[in-house]
């Protein structure tokens, strides 16, 4: 609260992503990995594509939503992902994901779900470090 969510820090010559970009990117990733890869159509949120892998991180896109909308979308996507995953059988999780994404030779929905957990944890670590740089208590 009260901090610049668009701030990018530079550490040893490396620029961080902004907290805003990380949150919007996590929305895109969960929608893609835990919904679309699992066979769900995903939530129709137009701005998600602006925060995919390889998208510009230095500035907000022209149609970027307010932070409140990003946080609301995050809740909606997460609720849909929980519903999708909890409805799947072990056999379904062992099938190839519907987008054909692979990690090595593994294309299983189960592996995609495990990757989503690692991906989110990595970005949460970034947010925690940024919070510390703002002088916030994180625990």
C-alpha positions as CSV (number, residue, x, y, z in Angstrom):
1,X,0.0,0.0,0.0
2,X,1.2,3.5,-0.8
3,X,4.1,2.3,-3.0
4,X,4.7,2.8,-6.7
5,X,3.5,-0.4,-8.2
6,X,5.2,0.5,-11.5
7,X,8.6,1.0,-10.0
8,X,11.5,-1.0,-11.5
9,X,14.5,-1.5,-9.3
10,X,18.0,-1.9,-10.6
11,X,20.2,-4.4,-8.7
12,X,23.8,-5.0,-9.8
13,X,22.8,-3.8,-13.3
14,X,19.7,-6.0,-13.5
15,X,16.3,-4.4,-13.7
16,X,13.5,-6.1,-11.8
17,X,9.9,-6.4,-13.2
18,X,7.5,-4.0,-11.6
19,X,5.2,-5.4,-8.9
20,X,2.2,-4.5,-11.2
21,X,3.7,-6.4,-14.2
22,X,4.4,-9.4,-12.0
23,X,0.8,-9.6,-10.7
24,X,-0.6,-9.2,-14.2
25,X,1.8,-11.8,-15.6
26,X,0.8,-14.2,-12.9
27,X,-2.8,-13.8,-14.1
28,X,-1.8,-14.6,-17.6
29,X,0.3,-17.6,-16.5
30,X,-2.4,-19.2,-14.3
31,X,-5.0,-18.7,-17.0
32,X,-2.8,-20.3,-19.6
33,X,-1.2,-23.1,-17.5
34,X,-3.9,-24.1,-15.2
35,X,-6.9,-23.5,-17.4
36,X,-6.1,-23.6,-21.1
37,X,-3.4,-26.3,-20.8
38,X,-5.9,-28.4,-18.8
39,X,-8.6,-28.2,-21.5
40,X,-10.6,-25.2,-20.2
41,X,-11.1,-22.3,-22.6
42,X,-9.7,-19.9,-20.0
43,X,-11.2,-16.7,-18.9
44,X,-11.7,-14.1,-21.6
45,X,-9.6,-11.2,-20.3
46,X,-8.3,-9.1,-23.2
47,X,-5.3,-7.5,-21.4
48,X,-3.8,-10.9,-20.4
49,X,-1.9,-11.2,-23.7
50,X,0.0,-8.0,-22.8
51,X,1.7,-9.8,-19.9
52,X,2.7,-13.1,-21.5
53,X,6.3,-14.4,-21.7
54,X,8.4,-12.0,-23.7
55,X,6.1,-9.0,-23.3
56,X,7.5,-5.5,-22.6
57,X,8.2,-5.1,-18.9
58,X,9.4,-1.5,-18.8
59,X,6.1,0.3,-19.3
60,X,2.4,-0.5,-19.0
61,X,0.5,-1.2,-22.2
62,X,-2.0,1.5,-23.3
63,X,-4.9,-0.6,-22.3
64,X,-3.5,-1.8,-19.0
65,X,-6.2,-2.2,-16.3
66,X,-6.1,-0.6,-12.9
67,X,-4.5,-2.6,-10.1
68,X,-7.9,-3.4,-8.6
69,X,-9.0,-5.1,-11.8
70,X,-5.7,-7.1,-11.9
71,X,-6.3,-8.3,-8.4
72,X,-10.0,-9.1,-9.1
73,X,-9.0,-11.1,-12.2
74,X,-6.4,-12.9,-10.2
75,X,-9.1,-14.1,-7.8
76,X,-11.4,-15.1,-10.6
77,X,-8.7,-17.0,-12.5
78,X,-7.6,-18.8,-9.4
79,X,-11.1,-19.9,-8.4
80,X,-11.6,-21.3,-12.0
81,X,-8.2,-23.0,-11.8
82,X,-9.1,-24.6,-8.5
83,X,-12.4,-25.8,-9.9
84,X,-10.7,-27.2,-13.0
85,X,-7.9,-29.0,-11.2
86,X,-10.2,-30.5,-8.5
87,X,-12.5,-32.0,-11.2
88,X,-9.6,-33.8,-13.0
89,X,-8.8,-37.5,-12.5
90,X,-5.3,-38.9,-12.2
91,X,-5.8,-40.3,-15.7
92,X,-6.7,-36.9,-17.1
93,X,-3.6,-35.3,-15.4
94,X,-1.4,-37.8,-17.1
95,X,-2.6,-36.9,-20.6
96,X,-0.8,-34.4,-22.8
97,X,-1.8,-30.8,-22.2
98,X,-4.1,-29.2,-24.8
99,X,-1.7,-26.5,-25.8
100,X,1.1,-29.0,-26.5
101,X,3.6,-27.2,-24.2
102,X,6.6,-29.4,-23.3
103,X,9.3,-29.4,-20.8
104,X,11.9,-31.7,-22.3
105,X,9.7,-34.6,-23.5
106,X,7.0,-34.2,-20.8
107,X,3.7,-32.7,-22.0
108,X,1.5,-34.0,-19.3
109,X,-1.1,-31.8,-17.6
110,X,0.3,-33.0,-14.3
111,X,3.8,-31.6,-15.2
112,X,2.2,-28.3,-16.3
113,X,0.5,-28.0,-13.0
114,X,3.8,-28.6,-11.2
115,X,5.5,-26.0,-13.4
116,X,2.7,-23.5,-12.5
117,X,3.4,-24.0,-8.8
118,X,7.2,-23.4,-9.4
119,X,6.5,-20.4,-11.7
120,X,4.2,-18.7,-9.2
121,X,6.7,-19.3,-6.3
122,X,9.5,-17.7,-8.3
123,X,7.5,-14.6,-8.9
124,X,6.3,-14.4,-5.3
125,X,9.9,-14.4,-4.3
126,X,10.5,-11.4,-6.6
127,X,7.5,-9.6,-5.0
128,X,8.9,-10.4,-1.5
129,X,12.3,-9.0,-2.4
130,X,10.7,-5.9,-3.9
131,X,8.6,-5.5,-0.7
132,X,11.8,-5.6,1.4
133,X,13.4,-2.9,-0.9
134,X,10.4,-0.8,0.0
135,X,11.1,-1.4,3.6
136,X,8.0,-3.5,4.2
137,X,7.8,-6.3,6.7
138,X,7.1,-9.6,4.8
139,X,6.7,-12.1,7.7
